[in-house]
């Protein structure tokens, strides 16, 4: 015969479920419902991010290779009009 779970165990399980549900948020970046953490964006805005998005934002970006298309053009010398 199986044992009946005591009432205090049911109450504890219910409280744990409520905590888990209460910790769910919508991730600011991927818009999925998950356990999120606060992240300060741009030193001003607090957003909630899931672990995956948080890791992605905190990962240092490798330096981008130089893009030769965006080299500033030199101005042509102005012609003297005398």
C-alpha positions as CSV (number, residue, x, y, z in Angstrom):
1,X,0.0,0.0,0.0
2,X,1.3,3.5,-0.9
3,X,1.8,6.0,1.8
4,X,-0.2,9.2,1.8
5,X,1.8,12.4,1.5
6,X,1.4,14.5,4.6
7,X,-0.4,17.8,4.3
8,X,2.7,19.8,5.1
9,X,4.5,18.2,2.1
10,X,1.6,19.2,-0.2
11,X,1.8,22.7,1.2
12,X,5.5,22.9,0.6
13,X,5.2,21.6,-3.0
14,X,2.5,24.2,-3.7
15,X,4.7,27.0,-2.3
16,X,7.6,25.8,-4.4
17,X,5.4,25.8,-7.5
18,X,4.2,29.3,-6.7
19,X,7.7,30.5,-6.4
20,X,8.7,29.0,-9.7
21,X,5.8,30.5,-11.5
22,X,6.4,33.8,-9.8
23,X,9.9,33.9,-11.1
24,X,8.8,33.6,-14.8
25,X,9.1,36.6,-17.0
26,X,9.1,37.4,-20.7
27,X,12.6,37.8,-22.0
28,X,13.1,41.2,-23.5
29,X,15.3,39.9,-26.3
30,X,13.8,36.6,-27.4
31,X,10.2,37.1,-26.0
32,X,10.1,33.6,-24.5
33,X,8.6,33.0,-21.0
34,X,11.4,31.7,-18.8
35,X,13.3,32.4,-15.6
36,X,14.9,35.7,-16.3
37,X,17.4,38.0,-14.6
38,X,17.6,41.7,-14.4
39,X,20.1,43.2,-16.9
40,X,21.0,46.9,-17.1
41,X,21.1,48.0,-20.7
42,X,23.1,51.1,-21.5
43,X,23.5,52.0,-17.8
44,X,19.9,53.3,-17.8
45,X,17.3,50.7,-18.7
46,X,16.6,47.5,-16.7
47,X,15.4,44.6,-18.8
48,X,14.7,40.9,-18.0
49,X,16.7,38.4,-20.0
50,X,16.7,34.6,-20.0
51,X,20.0,32.8,-19.4
52,X,20.7,32.3,-23.1
53,X,20.2,35.9,-24.1
54,X,22.1,37.1,-21.0
55,X,25.1,34.9,-21.9
56,X,24.9,36.2,-25.5
57,X,25.0,39.8,-24.4
58,X,27.7,39.4,-21.9
59,X,30.0,37.4,-24.2
60,X,32.7,39.7,-25.6
61,X,32.4,40.3,-29.3
62,X,35.4,39.6,-31.4
63,X,36.8,42.6,-33.2
64,X,35.3,43.1,-36.5
65,X,37.6,43.1,-39.6
66,X,38.2,46.4,-41.1
67,X,35.6,47.2,-43.7
68,X,37.2,49.1,-46.5
69,X,33.9,50.4,-47.8
70,X,33.6,52.8,-44.8
71,X,37.0,54.5,-45.0
72,X,36.4,58.2,-45.0
73,X,37.1,59.9,-48.2
74,X,39.7,62.6,-48.5
75,X,38.5,66.0,-49.6
76,X,39.9,67.1,-52.9
77,X,42.0,70.3,-52.6
78,X,39.9,73.3,-53.4
79,X,40.9,74.9,-56.7
80,X,41.9,78.5,-56.4
81,X,39.5,80.7,-58.5
82,X,41.5,83.9,-59.2
